[in-house]
């Protein structure tokens, strides 16, 4: 699972690879867990490079959002392709997880 991360304006930004499905969902979960472990900050998952996400990936995102919330932060996603945005919409995740158009929009949303 290809994930890179950086802290921008006190927000953890994780750039996610091209595909999240049943074959790598556990790796995705472990990688995110290591990034957010005991962090008390907001987290943005940047999906600019993500081409496909399965229900296994959605489950990891939901679990991660709950963990981040318990630690006092918020989880947001940004830069969704049309196909990934459609998955979020059909599954109702766009009503559970805040979705922003860009990293800049997501960082700005953490300030409000």
ZADO-1210 file (C-alpha; in nm, 4 decimals, padded with zeros to 6 digits):
<atoms>
<atom x="00.0000" y="00.0000" z="00.0000" code="UNK" pos="1"/>
<atom x="00.1536" y="00.3261" z="-00.1146" code="UNK" pos="2"/>
<atom x="00.0940" y="00.6072" z="00.1362" code="UNK" pos="3"/>
<atom x="00.3014" y="00.9176" z="00.1890" code="UNK" pos="4"/>
<atom x="00.2274" y="01.1786" z="00.4511" code="UNK" pos="5"/>
<atom x="00.3157" y="01.5273" z="00.5618" code="UNK" pos="6"/>
<atom x="00.1957" y="01.7773" z="00.8181" code="UNK" pos="7"/>
<atom x="00.0550" y="02.0954" z="00.6655" code="UNK" pos="8"/>
<atom x="-00.0671" y="02.3746" z="00.8921" code="UNK" pos="9"/>
<atom x="-00.1001" y="02.1339" z="01.1878" code="UNK" pos="10"/>
<atom x="-00.3013" y="01.8868" z="00.9793" code="UNK" pos="11"/>
<atom x="-00.1805" y="01.5382" z="00.8892" code="UNK" pos="12"/>
<atom x="-00.2214" y="01.4877" z="00.5129" code="UNK" pos="13"/>
<atom x="-00.1930" y="01.1319" z="00.3821" code="UNK" pos="14"/>
<atom x="-00.1589" y="01.0830" z="00.0072" code="UNK" pos="15"/>
<atom x="-00.3130" y="00.7500" z="-00.0857" code="UNK" pos="16"/>
<atom x="-00.2059" y="00.5176" z="-00.3693" code="UNK" pos="17"/>
<atom x="-00.4068" y="00.4045" z="-00.6703" code="UNK" pos="18"/>
<atom x="-00.6234" y="00.1213" z="-00.5356" code="UNK" pos="19"/>
<atom x="-00.7816" y="00.0081" z="-00.2089" code="UNK" pos="20"/>
<atom x="-00.9543" y="-00.3288" z="-00.2171" code="UNK" pos="21"/>
<atom x="-00.9730" y="-00.6558" z="-00.0275" code="UNK" pos="22"/>
<atom x="-00.6170" y="-00.7490" z="-00.1236" code="UNK" pos="23"/>
<atom x="-00.4597" y="-00.4465" z="00.0476" code="UNK" pos="24"/>
<atom x="-00.7240" y="-00.3135" z="00.2904" code="UNK" pos="25"/>
<atom x="-00.5426" y="-00.4566" z="00.5928" code="UNK" pos="26"/>
<atom x="-00.2159" y="-00.2944" z="00.4806" code="UNK" pos="27"/>
<atom x="-00.4076" y="00.0316" z="00.4311" code="UNK" pos="28"/>
<atom x="-00.5573" y="00.0027" z="00.7806" code="UNK" pos="29"/>
<atom x="-00.2190" y="-00.0694" z="00.9404" code="UNK" pos="30"/>
<atom x="-00.0472" y="00.2138" z="00.7537" code="UNK" pos="31"/>
<atom x="-00.3155" y="00.4642" z="00.8550" code="UNK" pos="32"/>
<atom x="-00.3089" y="00.3368" z="01.2118" code="UNK" pos="33"/>
<atom x="00.0652" y="00.3946" z="01.2320" code="UNK" pos="34"/>
<atom x="00.0243" y="00.7491" z="01.0961" code="UNK" pos="35"/>
<atom x="-00.2523" y="00.8564" z="01.3313" code="UNK" pos="36"/>
<atom x="-00.1445" y="00.6619" z="01.6411" code="UNK" pos="37"/>
<atom x="-00.2001" y="00.8921" z="01.9388" code="UNK" pos="38"/>
<atom x="-00.2221" y="01.1967" z="01.7145" code="UNK" pos="39"/>
<atom x="-00.4551" y="01.4698" z="01.8340" code="UNK" pos="40"/>
<atom x="-00.4889" y="01.6398" z="01.5010" code="UNK" pos="41"/>
<atom x="-00.7167" y="01.6499" z="01.2051" code="UNK" pos="42"/>
<atom x="-00.6404" y="01.4066" z="00.9238" code="UNK" pos="43"/>
<atom x="-00.6937" y="01.4534" z="00.5513" code="UNK" pos="44"/>
<atom x="-00.6836" y="01.1585" z="00.3146" code="UNK" pos="45"/>
<atom x="-00.5882" y="01.2911" z="-00.0269" code="UNK" pos="46"/>
<atom x="-00.7311" y="01.0595" z="-00.2922" code="UNK" pos="47"/>
<atom x="-00.5924" y="01.2431" z="-00.5950" code="UNK" pos="48"/>
<atom x="-00.4154" y="00.9246" z="-00.7116" code="UNK" pos="49"/>
<atom x="-00.6884" y="00.6812" z="-00.6032" code="UNK" pos="50"/>
<atom x="-00.8600" y="00.5131" z="-00.8967" code="UNK" pos="51"/>
<atom x="-01.0602" y="00.2418" z="-00.7161" code="UNK" pos="52"/>
<atom x="-01.1966" y="00.1751" z="-00.3678" code="UNK" pos="53"/>
<atom x="-01.3967" y="-00.1278" z="-00.2565" code="UNK" pos="54"/>
<atom x="-01.6236" y="-00.1753" z="00.0435" code="UNK" pos="55"/>
<atom x="-01.3201" y="-00.3074" z="00.2333" code="UNK" pos="56"/>
<atom x="-01.1500" y="00.0292" z="00.1803" code="UNK" pos="57"/>
<atom x="-01.4621" y="00.2167" z="00.2883" code="UNK" pos="58"/>
<atom x="-01.4727" y="00.0116" z="00.6083" code="UNK" pos="59"/>
<atom x="-01.1124" y="00.1107" z="00.6865" code="UNK" pos="60"/>
<atom x="-01.1954" y="00.4772" z="00.6291" code="UNK" pos="61"/>
<atom x="-01.4941" y="00.4571" z="00.8632" code="UNK" pos="62"/>
<atom x="-01.2894" y="00.2850" z="01.1348" code="UNK" pos="63"/>
<atom x="-01.0129" y="00.5416" z="01.0922" code="UNK" pos="64"/>
<atom x="-01.2604" y="00.8302" z="01.1170" code="UNK" pos="65"/>
<atom x="-01.3898" y="00.6904" z="01.4459" code="UNK" pos="66"/>
<atom x="-01.0349" y="00.6540" z="01.5802" code="UNK" pos="67"/>
<atom x="-00.9422" y="01.0088" z="01.4796" code="UNK" pos="68"/>
<atom x="-01.2615" y="01.1402" z="01.6400" code="UNK" pos="69"/>
<atom x="-01.1889" y="00.9563" z="01.9669" code="UNK" pos="70"/>
<atom x="-00.8463" y="01.1226" z="01.9668" code="UNK" pos="71"/>
<atom x="-01.0029" y="01.4678" z="01.9345" code="UNK" pos="72"/>
<atom x="-00.9559" y="01.5221" z="01.5612" code="UNK" pos="73"/>
<atom x="-01.1592" y="01.5011" z="01.2410" code="UNK" pos="74"/>
<atom x="-01.1047" y="01.2967" z="00.9273" code="UNK" pos="75"/>
<atom x="-01.1735" y="01.4409" z="00.5822" code="UNK" pos="76"/>
<atom x="-01.1105" y="01.3223" z="00.2289" code="UNK" pos="77"/>
<atom x="-01.0232" y="01.5328" z="-00.0716" code="UNK" pos="78"/>
<atom x="-00.9420" y="01.5241" z="-00.4422" code="UNK" pos="79"/>
<atom x="-01.1759" y="01.2375" z="-00.5306" code="UNK" pos="80"/>
<atom x="-01.1933" y="01.1211" z="-00.8909" code="UNK" pos="81"/>
<atom x="-01.5401" y="01.0985" z="-01.0426" code="UNK" pos="82"/>
<atom x="-01.5532" y="00.7199" z="-00.9951" code="UNK" pos="83"/>
<atom x="-01.4426" y="00.7341" z="-00.6295" code="UNK" pos="84"/>
<atom x="-01.6793" y="01.0260" z="-00.5651" code="UNK" pos="85"/>
<atom x="-01.9620" y="00.8137" z="-00.7079" code="UNK" pos="86"/>
<atom x="-01.8761" y="00.5286" z="-00.4682" code="UNK" pos="87"/>
<atom x="-01.8828" y="00.7743" z="-00.1772" code="UNK" pos="88"/>
<atom x="-02.2189" y="00.9098" z="-00.2922" code="UNK" pos="89"/>
<atom x="-02.3856" y="00.5721" z="-00.3562" code="UNK" pos="90"/>
<atom x="-02.2621" y="00.4315" z="-00.0243" code="UNK" pos="91"/>
<atom x="-02.3679" y="00.7433" z="00.1679" code="UNK" pos="92"/>
<atom x="-02.0134" y="00.8061" z="00.2857" code="UNK" pos="93"/>
<atom x="-02.0335" y="01.1619" z="00.1558" code="UNK" pos="94"/>
<atom x="-02.2836" y="01.2231" z="00.4374" code="UNK" pos="95"/>
<atom x="-02.0581" y="01.0638" z="00.7005" code="UNK" pos="96"/>
<atom x="-01.7093" y="01.1787" z="00.6000" code="UNK" pos="97"/>
<atom x="-01.6513" y="01.5396" z="00.4909" code="UNK" pos="98"/>
<atom x="-01.5427" y="01.5552" z="00.1252" code="UNK" pos="99"/>
<atom x="-01.3504" y="01.8539" z="-00.0093" code="UNK" pos="100"/>
<atom x="-01.2400" y="01.9289" z="-00.3653" code="UNK" pos="101"/>
<atom x="-00.8720" y="01.9900" z="-00.2850" code="UNK" pos="102"/>
<atom x="-00.6134" y="01.9708" z="-00.0077" code="UNK" pos="103"/>
<atom x="-00.6319" y="02.3471" z="00.0297" code="UNK" pos="104"/>
<atom x="-01.0105" y="02.3346" z="00.0742" code="UNK" pos="105"/>
<atom x="-00.9787" y="02.0528" z="00.3275" code="UNK" pos="106"/>
<atom x="-00.7130" y="02.2386" z="00.5283" code="UNK" pos="107"/>
<atom x="-00.9309" y="02.5508" z="00.5252" code="UNK" pos="108"/>
<atom x="-01.2263" y="02.3417" z="00.6463" code="UNK" pos="109"/>
<atom x="-01.0253" y="02.2264" z="00.9495" code="UNK" pos="110"/>
<atom x="-01.0058" y="02.5866" z="01.0632" code="UNK" pos="111"/>
<atom x="-01.3831" y="02.6216" z="01.0832" code="UNK" pos="112"/>
</atoms>
